[in-house]
Amino acid sequence: MNATLRRYASAAVLQVAGRLDQDTCDAFRSELMKHVEAASLEGGTVVLDLSALEYVSSAGLRCFMLASREAKAQQARIYVASLQPMVAEIFEISHFNLVFQVFPTVRDALSAVSPEAAAAFSRG
């Protein structure tokens, strides 16, 4: 699992690549929570770009759930975007599509964050 951060106005886009499972969950959650804490202080949003996430296990789902709870406690938002078909199916089966706001693309998620974030994304 590899995570790469890009910023667009008040949004932090964290692209997650590889597999999210028992071996990678703690490192991912730690990385994600740094950005959630920053978002809560700045009034921003973390967008998880899952276009390169190949697999998520039950441990990975637990990691997402814990991050969601911590984000809500800190009054921060986590949006999810660009799910691969297998990951999208896992999200639907486990009802995580009801826990997170899920968007078809990162651009759509950034448009929901703010016009400034969408404009910054369009500029590259």
C-alpha positions as CSV (number, residue, x, y, z in Angstrom):
1,M,0.0,0.0,0.0
2,N,1.3,3.4,-1.0
3,A,-0.4,6.8,-0.2
4,T,0.3,10.0,-2.1
5,L,-1.1,13.4,-1.1
6,R,-2.1,16.3,-3.4
7,R,-3.7,19.5,-2.2
8,Y,-6.4,21.4,-4.0
9,A,-7.6,24.6,-2.1
10,S,-9.2,23.3,1.1
11,A,-9.1,19.7,0.0
12,A,-6.4,17.1,0.6
13,V,-6.6,14.2,-2.0
14,L,-4.9,11.1,-0.7
15,Q,-4.4,8.5,-3.5
16,V,-4.2,5.0,-2.1
17,A,-2.5,2.4,-4.2
18,G,-2.0,-1.4,-3.8
19,R,-3.7,-3.5,-1.2
20,L,-5.3,-2.4,2.1
21,D,-5.1,-5.4,4.4
22,Q,-3.9,-6.5,7.9
23,D,-0.3,-5.8,7.0
24,T,-0.9,-2.2,5.7
25,C,-3.9,-1.0,7.7
26,D,-2.1,0.6,10.6
27,A,0.3,2.6,8.5
28,F,-2.6,3.7,6.3
29,R,-4.8,4.8,9.2
30,S,-1.9,6.7,10.8
31,E,-1.3,8.5,7.5
32,L,-4.9,9.2,6.9
33,M,-5.5,10.6,10.4
34,K,-2.7,13.1,10.0
35,H,-4.6,14.6,7.1
36,V,-8.0,14.3,8.9
37,E,-6.6,16.3,11.8
38,A,-5.2,19.0,9.5
39,A,-8.6,19.1,7.7
40,S,-10.5,19.5,10.9
41,L,-8.3,22.5,11.9
42,E,-8.5,24.1,8.5
43,G,-12.2,23.3,7.8
44,G,-11.2,21.2,4.9
45,T,-12.0,17.8,3.5
46,V,-9.9,14.6,2.8
47,V,-10.8,12.9,-0.5
48,L,-9.6,9.4,-0.7
49,D,-8.8,8.6,-4.4
50,L,-9.1,4.8,-4.5
51,S,-8.5,4.5,-8.3
52,A,-5.3,2.6,-7.7
53,L,-6.6,0.5,-4.7
54,E,-6.7,-3.1,-6.0
55,Y,-8.0,-4.8,-2.9
56,V,-9.4,-4.1,0.6
57,S,-9.8,-6.8,3.2
58,S,-12.0,-6.9,6.3
59,A,-9.1,-5.4,8.2
60,G,-8.9,-2.6,5.6
61,L,-12.7,-2.0,6.0
62,R,-12.2,-1.8,9.8
63,C,-9.5,0.8,9.2
64,F,-11.9,2.9,7.0
65,M,-14.6,2.6,9.7
66,L,-12.2,3.8,12.5
67,A,-11.1,6.7,10.4
68,S,-14.7,7.6,9.7
69,R,-15.5,7.7,13.4
70,E,-12.4,9.7,14.2
71,A,-13.2,12.2,11.4
72,K,-16.7,12.7,12.7
73,A,-15.4,13.2,16.2
74,Q,-13.2,15.9,14.9
75,Q,-15.9,17.4,12.7
76,A,-13.9,16.6,9.6
77,R,-15.1,15.1,6.3
78,I,-13.8,12.1,4.4
79,Y,-15.1,11.6,0.8
80,V,-14.3,8.5,-1.3
81,A,-13.8,8.7,-5.0
82,S,-12.9,6.6,-8.1
83,L,-13.4,3.1,-6.7
84,Q,-12.2,0.1,-8.7
85,P,-15.0,-2.3,-9.6
86,M,-13.9,-4.9,-7.0
87,V,-13.4,-2.3,-4.2
88,A,-16.8,-0.7,-5.2
89,E,-18.5,-4.1,-4.8
90,I,-16.9,-4.7,-1.4
91,F,-18.0,-1.2,-0.3
92,E,-21.6,-2.0,-1.5
93,I,-21.7,-5.4,0.1
94,S,-20.5,-4.1,3.4
95,H,-22.7,-0.9,3.2
96,F,-19.6,1.4,3.4
97,N,-21.2,3.3,0.5
98,L,-23.7,4.5,3.3
99,V,-20.9,5.4,5.7
100,F,-18.9,7.5,3.2
101,Q,-20.0,9.9,0.5
102,V,-18.8,8.1,-2.6
103,F,-18.2,9.9,-5.9
104,P,-17.5,8.5,-9.3
105,T,-14.4,10.7,-9.8
106,V,-12.0,12.8,-7.8
107,R,-13.2,15.9,-9.7
108,D,-16.8,15.2,-8.6
109,A,-15.7,14.9,-5.0
110,L,-13.7,18.1,-5.2
111,S,-16.8,19.8,-6.7
112,A,-18.7,18.8,-3.6
113,V,-16.0,20.2,-1.4
114,S,-15.8,23.7,-3.0
115,P,-15.7,25.5,-6.3
116,E,-12.1,26.5,-5.5
117,A,-11.0,22.9,-5.0
118,A,-12.6,21.9,-8.3
119,A,-11.0,24.8,-10.1
120,A,-7.6,24.0,-8.6
121,F,-7.9,20.4,-9.8
122,S,-8.8,21.5,-13.3
123,R,-5.7,23.7,-13.5
124,G,-3.7,20.6,-12.7
